[in-house]
């Protein structure tokens, strides 16, 4: 799901999100919030892609402060899922 063995590289963030969305039923026993999490993560995908591939990300401290709690929640949710599937 996360590594393309043919190209010998990790999949893009878009492919990772799409794979997670395709397999979300596999995670419902861990959390019912997986659908909400995928939508919230996808909201950051475009900004993240632009920031990762550009020197000028146009990200302000206000942007970071505004989204801080939501990003922390998403990270904690993903870490919890990771711990449960190991």
Biopython code that builds the backbone (N, CA, C, O; Angstrom):
import numpy as np
from Bio.PDB.StructureBuilder import StructureBuilder

atoms = [
    (1, "UNK", "N", (0.810, -1.201, 0.000)),
    (1, "UNK", "CA", (0.000, 0.000, 0.000)),
    (1, "UNK", "C", (0.857, 1.271, 0.000)),
    (1, "UNK", "O", (0.447, 2.294, -0.548)),
    (2, "UNK", "N", (2.010, 1.211, 0.595)),
    (2, "UNK", "CA", (2.796, 2.430, 0.727)),
    (2, "UNK", "C", (4.072, 2.423, -0.110)),
    (2, "UNK", "O", (4.739, 3.451, -0.220)),
    (3, "UNK", "N", (4.418, 1.289, -0.698)),
    (3, "UNK", "CA", (5.668, 1.200, -1.459)),
    (3, "UNK", "C", (5.400, 0.569, -2.821)),
    (3, "UNK", "O", (4.743, -0.468, -2.912)),
    (4, "UNK", "N", (5.905, 1.192, -3.869)),
    (4, "UNK", "CA", (5.774, 0.674, -5.221)),
    (4, "UNK", "C", (7.021, -0.138, -5.531)),
    (4, "UNK", "O", (8.082, 0.422, -5.808)),
    (5, "UNK", "N", (6.890, -1.453, -5.482)),
    (5, "UNK", "CA", (8.054, -2.324, -5.676)),
    (5, "UNK", "C", (8.562, -2.276, -7.115)),
    (5, "UNK", "O", (9.752, -2.481, -7.356)),
    (6, "UNK", "N", (7.677, -2.009, -8.069)),
    (6, "UNK", "CA", (8.091, -1.917, -9.469)),
    (6, "UNK", "C", (9.006, -0.722, -9.699)),
    (6, "UNK", "O", (10.013, -0.832, -10.398)),
    (7, "UNK", "N", (8.656, 0.422, -9.109)),
    (7, "UNK", "CA", (9.442, 1.644, -9.287)),
    (7, "UNK", "C", (10.491, 1.838, -8.192)),
    (7, "UNK", "O", (11.289, 2.774, -8.253)),
    (8, "UNK", "N", (10.490, 0.956, -7.196)),
    (8, "UNK", "CA", (11.438, 1.014, -6.081)),
    (8, "UNK", "C", (11.406, 2.365, -5.368)),
    (8, "UNK", "O", (12.444, 2.975, -5.110)),
    (9, "UNK", "N", (10.197, 2.814, -5.058)),
    (9, "UNK", "CA", (10.043, 4.070, -4.322)),
    (9, "UNK", "C", (8.715, 4.067, -3.571)),
    (9, "UNK", "O", (7.808, 3.287, -3.864)),
    (10, "UNK", "N", (8.633, 4.958, -2.604)),
    (10, "UNK", "CA", (7.403, 5.091, -1.832)),
    (10, "UNK", "C", (6.333, 5.772, -2.676)),
    (10, "UNK", "O", (6.636, 6.614, -3.521)),
    (11, "UNK", "N", (5.097, 5.403, -2.440)),
    (11, "UNK", "CA", (3.980, 6.012, -3.160)),
    (11, "UNK", "C", (3.775, 7.455, -2.726)),
    (11, "UNK", "O", (4.183, 7.860, -1.637)),
    (12, "UNK", "N", (3.138, 8.220, -3.599)),
    (12, "UNK", "CA", (2.841, 9.618, -3.296)),
    (12, "UNK", "C", (1.766, 9.697, -2.212)),
    (12, "UNK", "O", (1.064, 8.727, -1.929)),
    (13, "UNK", "N", (1.665, 10.864, -1.629)),
    (13, "UNK", "CA", (0.670, 11.092, -0.582)),
    (13, "UNK", "C", (-0.744, 10.840, -1.106)),
    (13, "UNK", "O", (-1.582, 10.295, -0.388)),
    (14, "UNK", "N", (-1.013, 11.233, -2.353)),
    (14, "UNK", "CA", (-2.332, 11.008, -2.961)),
    (14, "UNK", "C", (-2.651, 9.522, -3.054)),
    (14, "UNK", "O", (-3.773, 9.102, -2.770)),
    (15, "UNK", "N", (-1.665, 8.735, -3.450)),
    (15, "UNK", "CA", (-1.860, 7.288, -3.557)),
    (15, "UNK", "C", (-2.075, 6.687, -2.165)),
    (15, "UNK", "O", (-2.911, 5.799, -1.997)),
    (16, "UNK", "N", (-1.328, 7.164, -1.174)),
    (16, "UNK", "CA", (-1.503, 6.672, 0.191)),
    (16, "UNK", "C", (-2.917, 6.940, 0.697)),
    (16, "UNK", "O", (-3.550, 6.063, 1.285)),
    (17, "UNK", "N", (-3.407, 8.155, 0.465)),
    (17, "UNK", "CA", (-4.766, 8.493, 0.907)),
    (17, "UNK", "C", (-5.812, 7.669, 0.165)),
    (17, "UNK", "O", (-6.783, 7.202, 0.761)),
    (18, "UNK", "N", (-5.612, 7.499, -1.116)),
    (18, "UNK", "CA", (-6.545, 6.698, -1.908)),
    (18, "UNK", "C", (-6.562, 5.244, -1.418)),
    (18, "UNK", "O", (-7.625, 4.633, -1.306)),
    (19, "UNK", "N", (-5.393, 4.706, -1.132)),
    (19, "UNK", "CA", (-5.305, 3.336, -0.620)),
    (19, "UNK", "C", (-5.994, 3.211, 0.737)),
    (19, "UNK", "O", (-6.709, 2.243, 0.995)),
    (20, "UNK", "N", (-5.772, 4.194, 1.593)),
    (20, "UNK", "CA", (-6.423, 4.187, 2.901)),
    (20, "UNK", "C", (-7.929, 4.257, 2.748)),
    (20, "UNK", "O", (-8.660, 3.556, 3.448)),
    (21, "UNK", "N", (-8.396, 5.095, 1.843)),
    (21, "UNK", "CA", (-9.831, 5.211, 1.598)),
    (21, "UNK", "C", (-10.403, 3.892, 1.067)),
    (21, "UNK", "O", (-11.491, 3.481, 1.468)),
    (22, "UNK", "N", (-9.672, 3.232, 0.169)),
    (22, "UNK", "CA", (-10.116, 1.945, -0.379)),
    (22, "UNK", "C", (-10.189, 0.859, 0.695)),
    (22, "UNK", "O", (-11.029, -0.037, 0.619)),
    (23, "UNK", "N", (-9.318, 0.939, 1.683)),
    (23, "UNK", "CA", (-9.225, -0.094, 2.728)),
    (23, "UNK", "C", (-9.848, 0.333, 4.061)),
    (23, "UNK", "O", (-9.651, -0.343, 5.070)),
    (24, "UNK", "N", (-10.591, 1.436, 4.084)),
    (24, "UNK", "CA", (-11.077, 1.989, 5.350)),
    (24, "UNK", "C", (-11.950, 1.018, 6.148)),
    (24, "UNK", "O", (-12.000, 1.099, 7.376)),
    (25, "UNK", "N", (-12.625, 0.120, 5.474)),
    (25, "UNK", "CA", (-13.443, -0.861, 6.196)),
    (25, "UNK", "C", (-12.579, -1.749, 7.089)),
    (25, "UNK", "O", (-13.043, -2.238, 8.119)),
    (26, "UNK", "N", (-11.336, -1.954, 6.697)),
    (26, "UNK", "CA", (-10.415, -2.755, 7.495)),
    (26, "UNK", "C", (-10.061, -2.090, 8.826)),
    (26, "UNK", "O", (-9.584, -2.753, 9.747)),
    (27, "UNK", "N", (-10.294, -0.784, 8.925)),
    (27, "UNK", "CA", (-9.920, -0.029, 10.112)),
    (27, "UNK", "C", (-11.101, 0.324, 11.010)),
    (27, "UNK", "O", (-10.901, 0.900, 12.080)),
    (28, "UNK", "N", (-12.318, -0.003, 10.606)),
    (28, "UNK", "CA", (-13.492, 0.373, 11.390)),
    (28, "UNK", "C", (-13.554, -0.330, 12.745)),
    (28, "UNK", "O", (-14.196, 0.168, 13.670)),
    (29, "UNK", "N", (-12.897, -1.475, 12.870)),
    (29, "UNK", "CA", (-12.860, -2.127, 14.184)),
    (29, "UNK", "C", (-11.954, -1.371, 15.155)),
    (29, "UNK", "O", (-12.056, -1.543, 16.370)),
    (30, "UNK", "N", (-11.063, -0.529, 14.612)),
    (30, "UNK", "CA", (-10.164, 0.273, 15.444)),
    (30, "UNK", "C", (-10.815, 1.610, 15.771)),
    (30, "UNK", "O", (-10.826, 2.037, 16.926)),
    (31, "UNK", "N", (-11.355, 2.269, 14.750)),
    (31, "UNK", "CA", (-12.004, 3.567, 14.953)),
    (31, "UNK", "C", (-13.070, 3.808, 13.894)),
    (31, "UNK", "O", (-12.877, 3.494, 12.720)),
    (32, "UNK", "N", (-14.175, 4.359, 14.313)),
    (32, "UNK", "CA", (-15.247, 4.740, 13.383)),
    (32, "UNK", "C", (-14.961, 6.104, 12.761)),
    (32, "UNK", "O", (-15.687, 6.545, 11.870)),
    (33, "UNK", "N", (-13.920, 6.765, 13.220)),
    (33, "UNK", "CA", (-13.593, 8.110, 12.747)),
    (33, "UNK", "C", (-12.686, 8.111, 11.521)),
    (33, "UNK", "O", (-12.206, 9.168, 11.115)),
    (34, "UNK", "N", (-12.447, 6.954, 10.930)),
    (34, "UNK", "CA", (-11.513, 6.876, 9.812)),
    (34, "UNK", "C", (-12.004, 7.688, 8.612)),
    (34, "UNK", "O", (-11.194, 8.308, 7.924)),
    (35, "UNK", "N", (-13.319, 7.698, 8.348)),
    (35, "UNK", "CA", (-13.854, 8.480, 7.229)),
    (35, "UNK", "C", (-13.596, 9.973, 7.426)),
    (35, "UNK", "O", (-13.174, 10.673, 6.506)),
    (36, "UNK", "N", (-13.854, 10.437, 8.627)),
    (36, "UNK", "CA", (-13.640, 11.855, 8.954)),
    (36, "UNK", "C", (-12.154, 12.186, 8.839)),
    (36, "UNK", "O", (-11.783, 13.230, 8.302)),
    (37, "UNK", "N", (-11.315, 11.297, 9.341)),
    (37, "UNK", "CA", (-9.869, 11.531, 9.304)),
    (37, "UNK", "C", (-9.369, 11.627, 7.866)),
    (37, "UNK", "O", (-8.558, 12.498, 7.552)),
    (38, "UNK", "N", (-9.840, 10.750, 6.995)),
    (38, "UNK", "CA", (-9.412, 10.778, 5.591)),
    (38, "UNK", "C", (-9.791, 12.110, 4.942)),
    (38, "UNK", "O", (-8.991, 12.698, 4.215)),
    (39, "UNK", "N", (-10.992, 12.577, 5.202)),
    (39, "UNK", "CA", (-11.431, 13.868, 4.643)),
    (39, "UNK", "C", (-10.585, 15.012, 5.173)),
    (39, "UNK", "O", (-10.206, 15.908, 4.419)),
    (40, "UNK", "N", (-10.286, 14.988, 6.464)),
    (40, "UNK", "CA", (-9.478, 16.059, 7.051)),
    (40, "UNK", "C", (-8.043, 16.016, 6.532)),
    (40, "UNK", "O", (-7.460, 17.059, 6.238)),
    (41, "UNK", "N", (-7.479, 14.839, 6.419)),
    (41, "UNK", "CA", (-6.113, 14.706, 5.912)),
    (41, "UNK", "C", (-6.058, 15.183, 4.461)),
    (41, "UNK", "O", (-5.115, 15.868, 4.062)),
    (42, "UNK", "N", (-7.058, 14.821, 3.684)),
    (42, "UNK", "CA", (-7.096, 15.210, 2.276)),
    (42, "UNK", "C", (-7.129, 16.733, 2.120)),
    (42, "UNK", "O", (-6.634, 17.275, 1.132)),
    (43, "UNK", "N", (-7.715, 17.406, 3.099)),
    (43, "UNK", "CA", (-7.772, 18.866, 3.081)),
    (43, "UNK", "C", (-6.360, 19.459, 3.090)),
    (43, "UNK", "O", (-6.131, 20.519, 2.509)),
    (44, "UNK", "N", (-5.427, 18.789, 3.738)),
    (44, "UNK", "CA", (-4.049, 19.276, 3.835)),
    (44, "UNK", "C", (-3.152, 18.789, 2.698)),
    (44, "UNK", "O", (-2.026, 19.263, 2.551)),
    (45, "UNK", "N", (-3.636, 17.863, 1.907)),
    (45, "UNK", "CA", (-2.822, 17.252, 0.856)),
    (45, "UNK", "C", (-2.300, 18.278, -0.154)),
    (45, "UNK", "O", (-1.102, 18.306, -0.437)),
    (46, "UNK", "N", (-3.175, 19.111, -0.695)),
    (46, "UNK", "CA", (-2.754, 20.074, -1.708)),
    (46, "UNK", "C", (-1.739, 21.067, -1.148)),
    (46, "UNK", "O", (-0.726, 21.352, -1.786)),
    (47, "UNK", "N", (-2.010, 21.587, 0.033)),
    (47, "UNK", "CA", (-1.075, 22.519, 0.665)),
    (47, "UNK", "C", (0.250, 21.827, 0.953)),
    (47, "UNK", "O", (1.319, 22.405, 0.753)),
    (48, "UNK", "N", (0.175, 20.604, 1.417)),
    (48, "UNK", "CA", (1.388, 19.844, 1.713)),
    (48, "UNK", "C", (2.207, 19.574, 0.470)),
    (48, "UNK", "O", (3.432, 19.688, 0.496)),
    (49, "UNK", "N", (1.541, 19.217, -0.621)),
    (49, "UNK", "CA", (2.258, 18.976, -1.873)),
    (49, "UNK", "C", (2.949, 20.239, -2.368)),
    (49, "UNK", "O", (4.101, 20.190, -2.799)),
    (50, "UNK", "N", (2.256, 21.359, -2.309)),
    (50, "UNK", "CA", (2.854, 22.621, -2.749)),
    (50, "UNK", "C", (4.060, 22.970, -1.875)),
    (50, "UNK", "O", (5.097, 23.401, -2.380)),
    (51, "UNK", "N", (3.917, 22.783, -0.577)),
    (51, "UNK", "CA", (5.002, 23.099, 0.348)),
    (51, "UNK", "C", (6.192, 22.178, 0.196)),
    (51, "UNK", "O", (7.334, 22.598, 0.379)),
    (52, "UNK", "N", (5.937, 20.936, -0.133)),
    (52, "UNK", "CA", (7.024, 19.970, -0.267)),
    (52, "UNK", "C", (7.831, 20.176, -1.540)),
    (52, "UNK", "O", (8.998, 19.791, -1.612)),
    (53, "UNK", "N", (7.211, 20.779, -2.539)),
    (53, "UNK", "CA", (7.871, 20.920, -3.834)),
    (53, "UNK", "C", (8.165, 22.370, -4.209)),
    (53, "UNK", "O", (8.369, 22.687, -5.381)),
    (54, "UNK", "N", (8.183, 23.241, -3.208)),
    (54, "UNK", "CA", (8.431, 24.649, -3.481)),
    (54, "UNK", "C", (9.145, 25.294, -2.298)),
    (54, "UNK", "O", (8.948, 24.897, -1.149)),
    (55, "UNK", "N", (9.960, 26.275, -2.586)),
    (55, "UNK", "CA", (10.621, 27.021, -1.516)),
    (55, "UNK", "C", (9.629, 27.973, -0.858)),
    (55, "UNK", "O", (9.704, 28.217, 0.346)),
    (56, "UNK", "N", (8.707, 28.505, -1.641)),
    (56, "UNK", "CA", (7.730, 29.477, -1.165)),
    (56, "UNK", "C", (6.397, 28.781, -0.891)),
    (56, "UNK", "O", (5.601, 28.579, -1.807)),
    (57, "UNK", "N", (6.157, 28.417, 0.362)),
    (57, "UNK", "CA", (4.937, 27.697, 0.722)),
    (57, "UNK", "C", (3.806, 28.625, 1.144)),
    (57, "UNK", "O", (2.666, 28.179, 1.270)),
    (58, "UNK", "N", (4.093, 29.902, 1.365)),
    (58, "UNK", "CA", (3.079, 30.875, 1.798)),
    (58, "UNK", "C", (2.326, 30.419, 3.043)),
    (58, "UNK", "O", (1.118, 30.627, 3.149)),
    (59, "UNK", "N", (3.008, 29.818, 3.954)),
    (59, "UNK", "CA", (2.429, 29.348, 5.206)),
    (59, "UNK", "C", (2.735, 30.373, 6.293)),
    (59, "UNK", "O", (3.884, 30.771, 6.482)),
    (60, "UNK", "N", (1.696, 30.792, 6.999)),
    (60, "UNK", "CA", (1.873, 31.812, 8.031)),
    (60, "UNK", "C", (1.721, 31.196, 9.417)),
    (60, "UNK", "O", (1.210, 30.085, 9.558)),
    (61, "UNK", "N", (2.160, 31.912, 10.422)),
    (61, "UNK", "CA", (1.978, 31.459, 11.802)),
    (61, "UNK", "C", (0.491, 31.349, 12.143)),
    (61, "UNK", "O", (0.089, 30.474, 12.910)),
    (62, "UNK", "N", (-0.315, 32.234, 11.574)),
    (62, "UNK", "CA", (-1.765, 32.148, 11.790)),
    (62, "UNK", "C", (-2.327, 30.840, 11.240)),
    (62, "UNK", "O", (-3.183, 30.216, 11.868)),
    (63, "UNK", "N", (-1.844, 30.422, 10.061)),
    (63, "UNK", "CA", (-2.279, 29.149, 9.480)),
    (63, "UNK", "C", (-1.933, 27.988, 10.410)),
    (63, "UNK", "O", (-2.756, 27.109, 10.667)),
    (64, "UNK", "N", (-0.713, 28.006, 10.901)),
    (64, "UNK", "CA", (-0.250, 26.935, 11.785)),
    (64, "UNK", "C", (-1.046, 26.933, 13.081)),
    (64, "UNK", "O", (-1.472, 25.876, 13.546)),
    (65, "UNK", "N", (-1.249, 28.097, 13.664)),
    (65, "UNK", "CA", (-2.003, 28.203, 14.924)),
    (65, "UNK", "C", (-3.447, 27.768, 14.744)),
    (65, "UNK", "O", (-4.011, 27.091, 15.605)),
    (66, "UNK", "N", (-4.044, 28.156, 13.625)),
    (66, "UNK", "CA", (-5.449, 27.836, 13.366)),
    (66, "UNK", "C", (-5.674, 26.322, 13.267)),
    (66, "UNK", "O", (-6.668, 25.805, 13.778)),
    (67, "UNK", "N", (-4.764, 25.626, 12.620)),
    (67, "UNK", "CA", (-4.942, 24.199, 12.354)),
    (67, "UNK", "C", (-4.239, 23.288, 13.355)),
    (67, "UNK", "O", (-4.326, 22.066, 13.239)),
    (68, "UNK", "N", (-3.561, 23.851, 14.311)),
    (68, "UNK", "CA", (-2.735, 23.094, 15.246)),
    (68, "UNK", "C", (-3.488, 21.949, 15.920)),
    (68, "UNK", "O", (-3.033, 20.805, 15.880)),
    (69, "UNK", "N", (-4.614, 22.236, 16.528)),
    (69, "UNK", "CA", (-5.351, 21.207, 17.268)),
    (69, "UNK", "C", (-5.840, 20.086, 16.354)),
    (69, "UNK", "O", (-5.801, 18.912, 16.721)),
    (70, "UNK", "N", (-6.301, 20.460, 15.164)),
    (70, "UNK", "CA", (-6.778, 19.444, 14.233)),
    (70, "UNK", "C", (-5.638, 18.552, 13.752)),
    (70, "UNK", "O", (-5.805, 17.337, 13.649)),
    (71, "UNK", "N", (-4.503, 19.132, 13.462)),
    (71, "UNK", "CA", (-3.351, 18.357, 13.003)),
    (71, "UNK", "C", (-2.851, 17.430, 14.113)),
    (71, "UNK", "O", (-2.524, 16.271, 13.855)),
    (72, "UNK", "N", (-2.794, 17.931, 15.329)),
    (72, "UNK", "CA", (-2.381, 17.086, 16.462)),
    (72, "UNK", "C", (-3.349, 15.918, 16.630)),
    (72, "UNK", "O", (-2.921, 14.785, 16.852)),
    (73, "UNK", "N", (-4.656, 16.185, 16.525)),
    (73, "UNK", "CA", (-5.664, 15.127, 16.621)),
    (73, "UNK", "C", (-5.430, 14.070, 15.539)),
    (73, "UNK", "O", (-5.450, 12.875, 15.831)),
    (74, "UNK", "N", (-5.211, 14.497, 14.301)),
    (74, "UNK", "CA", (-5.016, 13.551, 13.204)),
    (74, "UNK", "C", (-3.752, 12.719, 13.398)),
    (74, "UNK", "O", (-3.754, 11.515, 13.140)),
    (75, "UNK", "N", (-2.697, 13.343, 13.843)),
    (75, "UNK", "CA", (-1.452, 12.606, 14.098)),
    (75, "UNK", "C", (-1.667, 11.571, 15.199)),
    (75, "UNK", "O", (-1.228, 10.428, 15.070)),
    (76, "UNK", "N", (-2.333, 11.961, 16.270)),
    (76, "UNK", "CA", (-2.590, 11.023, 17.366)),
    (76, "UNK", "C", (-3.479, 9.872, 16.905)),
    (76, "UNK", "O", (-3.259, 8.725, 17.294)),
    (77, "UNK", "N", (-4.478, 10.168, 16.080)),
    (77, "UNK", "CA", (-5.363, 9.124, 15.569)),
    (77, "UNK", "C", (-4.582, 8.146, 14.693)),
    (77, "UNK", "O", (-4.739, 6.932, 14.823)),
    (78, "UNK", "N", (-3.751, 8.669, 13.811)),
    (78, "UNK", "CA", (-2.956, 7.791, 12.936)),
    (78, "UNK", "C", (-1.950, 6.961, 13.729)),
    (78, "UNK", "O", (-1.730, 5.792, 13.414)),
    (79, "UNK", "N", (-1.342, 7.548, 14.746)),
    (79, "UNK", "CA", (-0.424, 6.787, 15.595)),
    (79, "UNK", "C", (-1.153, 5.684, 16.363)),
    (79, "UNK", "O", (-0.628, 4.583, 16.530)),
    (80, "UNK", "N", (-2.352, 5.984, 16.822)),
    (80, "UNK", "CA", (-3.150, 4.972, 17.530)),
    (80, "UNK", "C", (-3.495, 3.814, 16.593)),
    (80, "UNK", "O", (-3.420, 2.651, 16.990)),
    (81, "UNK", "N", (-3.867, 4.125, 15.361)),
    (81, "UNK", "CA", (-4.164, 3.090, 14.384)),
    (81, "UNK", "C", (-2.923, 2.250, 14.114)),
    (81, "UNK", "O", (-3.001, 1.023, 14.057)),
    (82, "UNK", "N", (-1.781, 2.905, 13.947)),
    (82, "UNK", "CA", (-0.535, 2.196, 13.705)),
    (82, "UNK", "C", (-0.212, 1.234, 14.839)),
    (82, "UNK", "O", (0.184, 0.095, 14.595)),
    (83, "UNK", "N", (-0.378, 1.682, 16.061)),
    (83, "UNK", "CA", (-0.099, 0.837, 17.233)),
    (83, "UNK", "C", (-1.039, -0.368, 17.278)),
    (83, "UNK", "O", (-0.628, -1.456, 17.682)),
    (84, "UNK", "N", (-2.276, -0.189, 16.874)),
    (84, "UNK", "CA", (-3.262, -1.286, 16.941)),
    (84, "UNK", "C", (-3.062, -2.311, 15.850)),
    (84, "UNK", "O", (-3.443, -3.469, 16.021)),
    (85, "UNK", "N", (-2.467, -1.914, 14.721)),
    (85, "UNK", "CA", (-2.299, -2.887, 13.631)),
    (85, "UNK", "C", (-0.965, -3.616, 13.703)),
    (85, "UNK", "O", (-0.748, -4.577, 12.965)),
    (86, "UNK", "N", (-0.089, -3.185, 14.562)),
    (86, "UNK", "CA", (1.208, -3.871, 14.695)),
    (86, "UNK", "C", (1.078, -5.143, 15.437)),
    (86, "UNK", "O", (2.070, -5.844, 15.639)),
]
sb = StructureBuilder()
sb.init_structure("model")
sb.init_model(0)
sb.init_chain("A")
sb.init_seg("    ")
for serial, (resi, resn, name, xyz) in enumerate(atoms, 1):
    if name == "N":
        sb.init_residue(resn, " ", resi, " ")
    sb.init_atom(name, np.array(xyz, "f"), 0.0, 1.0, " ", f" {name:<3s}", serial, name[0])
structure = sb.get_structure()
